Amino acid sequence: MSQSPCGARCANPRAVHGVPIPVRLLTNTLKKTKGPFAAGEHPGEADFHVVTWLARTISNAGVSPNSPSSVTIPKLNERTGGDSYDPVIARYWDAWIVRTSFKESNLD
C-alpha cells in the first residue's frame, strides 16, 4: 500500500476514501449541471468519454453495462471498499441506460 490522501487503509493512491478520483471529479461536475449529464439535459462530447469509462468500470466490477444503478452502484461500492458513491452518479448512469443508442451498443 502506498501513502495517499485516504491514509493507510487505501490501496489505491488515485482514490480518496476508496472512491476513484475521476468519480469525485464527475460528481462535482454533475452537481453543477441542470440535467443528468455533464452537458445538461442532453449528453455532450465529454459525456460520451465519461460514460465509456464508467461502463468499463462497471463491467470490471462484474456487472452488465445495461444494469440499473440499483445494481451497479452497490457493486462499485463493494469494489472500492464500501465507500458510497454520490446519488448524482446513480442519476447519471440511469439517464444513460434508458437511451436507445446506449442499449444497442451494450448488448448482453
DOKE-781163 format. One record per residue (C-alpha): residue in three letters; x, y, z. Coordinates in nm, 2 decimals. Layout:
// DOKE-781163
+-----+--------+--------+--------+
!  aa !     px !     py !     pz !
+-----+--------+--------+--------+
! ALA !      X !      Y !      Z !
...
+-----+--------+--------+--------+
This chain:
// DOKE-781163
+-----+--------+--------+--------+
!  aa !     px !     py !     pz !
+-----+--------+--------+--------+
! MET !   0.00 !   0.00 !   0.00 !
! SER !   0.12 !   0.35 !  -0.08 !
! GLN !   0.06 !   0.67 !   0.11 !
! SER !  -0.24 !   0.85 !  -0.03 !
! PRO !  -0.49 !   1.11 !   0.07 !
! CYS !  -0.71 !   0.85 !   0.23 !
! GLY !  -0.44 !   0.71 !   0.46 !
! ALA !  -0.30 !   0.36 !   0.51 !
! ARG !  -0.63 !   0.18 !   0.45 !
! CYS !  -0.64 !   0.29 !   0.09 !
! ALA !  -0.45 !   0.06 !  -0.15 !
! ASN !  -0.51 !   0.29 !  -0.45 !
! PRO !  -0.32 !   0.62 !  -0.45 !
! ARG !  -0.56 !   0.75 !  -0.71 !
! ALA !  -0.86 !   0.73 !  -0.47 !
! VAL !  -0.99 !   0.94 !  -0.19 !
! HIS !  -1.18 !   0.75 !   0.08 !
! GLY !  -1.19 !   0.45 !  -0.16 !
! VAL !  -1.37 !   0.63 !  -0.44 !
! PRO !  -1.16 !   0.69 !  -0.75 !
! ILE !  -1.07 !   1.05 !  -0.82 !
! PRO !  -1.23 !   1.05 !  -1.16 !
! VAL !  -1.56 !   0.97 !  -0.99 !
! ARG !  -1.51 !   1.26 !  -0.74 !
! LEU !  -1.45 !   1.49 !  -1.03 !
! LEU !  -1.76 !   1.37 !  -1.22 !
! THR !  -1.97 !   1.40 !  -0.90 !
! ASN !  -1.86 !   1.77 !  -0.86 !
! THR !  -1.93 !   1.84 !  -1.22 !
! LEU !  -2.27 !   1.68 !  -1.23 !
! LYS !  -2.38 !   1.87 !  -0.91 !
! LYS !  -2.33 !   2.19 !  -1.11 !
! THR !  -2.53 !   2.10 !  -1.41 !
! LYS !  -2.91 !   2.15 !  -1.48 !
! GLY !  -2.96 !   1.80 !  -1.62 !
! PRO !  -2.85 !   1.45 !  -1.56 !
! PHE !  -2.55 !   1.49 !  -1.80 !
! ALA !  -2.23 !   1.69 !  -1.77 !
! ALA !  -2.36 !   1.89 !  -2.07 !
! GLY !  -2.70 !   1.94 !  -1.91 !
! GLU !  -3.03 !   1.79 !  -2.03 !
! HIS !  -2.86 !   1.61 !  -2.33 !
! PRO !  -2.52 !   1.44 !  -2.34 !
! GLY !  -2.23 !   1.63 !  -2.49 !
! GLU !  -1.89 !   1.53 !  -2.60 !
! ALA !  -1.75 !   1.50 !  -2.25 !
! ASP !  -2.03 !   1.27 !  -2.15 !
! PHE !  -1.95 !   1.03 !  -2.43 !
! HIS !  -1.60 !   0.99 !  -2.30 !
! VAL !  -1.71 !   0.96 !  -1.94 !
! VAL !  -1.98 !   0.70 !  -2.00 !
! THR !  -1.73 !   0.48 !  -2.19 !
! TRP !  -1.50 !   0.48 !  -1.89 !
! LEU !  -1.79 !   0.43 !  -1.64 !
! ALA !  -1.93 !   0.14 !  -1.84 !
! ARG !  -1.59 !  -0.02 !  -1.84 !
! THR !  -1.55 !   0.03 !  -1.47 !
! ILE !  -1.90 !  -0.12 !  -1.41 !
! SER !  -1.81 !  -0.42 !  -1.63 !
! ASN !  -1.49 !  -0.47 !  -1.45 !
! ALA !  -1.69 !  -0.49 !  -1.13 !
! GLY !  -1.87 !  -0.79 !  -1.28 !
! VAL !  -2.20 !  -0.61 !  -1.37 !
! SER !  -2.37 !  -0.59 !  -1.71 !
! PRO !  -2.35 !  -0.24 !  -1.85 !
! ASN !  -2.72 !  -0.24 !  -1.90 !
! SER !  -2.79 !  -0.28 !  -1.53 !
! PRO !  -2.96 !   0.00 !  -1.34 !
! SER !  -2.78 !   0.20 !  -1.07 !
! SER !  -2.96 !   0.00 !  -0.80 !
! VAL !  -2.74 !  -0.29 !  -0.91 !
! THR !  -2.43 !  -0.11 !  -1.04 !
! ILE !  -2.36 !   0.13 !  -0.75 !
! PRO !  -2.37 !  -0.13 !  -0.47 !
! LYS !  -2.12 !  -0.34 !  -0.68 !
! LEU !  -1.89 !  -0.03 !  -0.72 !
! ASN !  -1.92 !   0.04 !  -0.35 !
! GLU !  -1.82 !  -0.32 !  -0.28 !
! ARG !  -1.53 !  -0.30 !  -0.52 !
! THR !  -1.39 !   0.03 !  -0.37 !
! GLY !  -1.41 !  -0.09 !  -0.01 !
! GLY !  -1.77 !   0.01 !   0.08 !
! ASP !  -1.74 !   0.38 !   0.04 !
! SER !  -2.05 !   0.55 !  -0.11 !
! TYR !  -2.09 !   0.70 !  -0.45 !
! ASP !  -2.30 !   1.02 !  -0.45 !
! PRO !  -2.66 !   0.97 !  -0.58 !
! VAL !  -2.58 !   1.21 !  -0.87 !
! ILE !  -2.37 !   0.92 !  -1.02 !
! ALA !  -2.67 !   0.69 !  -1.00 !
! ARG !  -2.88 !   0.95 !  -1.17 !
! TYR !  -2.62 !   0.99 !  -1.44 !
! TRP !  -2.60 !   0.62 !  -1.50 !
! ASP !  -2.97 !   0.57 !  -1.51 !
! ALA !  -3.00 !   0.86 !  -1.76 !
! TRP !  -2.77 !   0.67 !  -1.99 !
! ILE !  -2.91 !   0.32 !  -1.97 !
! VAL !  -3.26 !   0.43 !  -2.09 !
! ARG !  -3.11 !   0.58 !  -2.41 !
! THR !  -3.18 !   0.36 !  -2.72 !
! SER !  -2.82 !   0.41 !  -2.85 !
! PHE !  -2.67 !   0.30 !  -2.52 !
! LYS !  -2.89 !  -0.01 !  -2.51 !
! GLU !  -2.80 !  -0.11 !  -2.86 !
! SER !  -2.43 !  -0.06 !  -2.80 !
! ASN !  -2.43 !  -0.28 !  -2.48 !
! LEU !  -2.60 !  -0.60 !  -2.59 !
! ASP !  -2.56 !  -0.88 !  -2.33 !
+-----+--------+--------+--------+
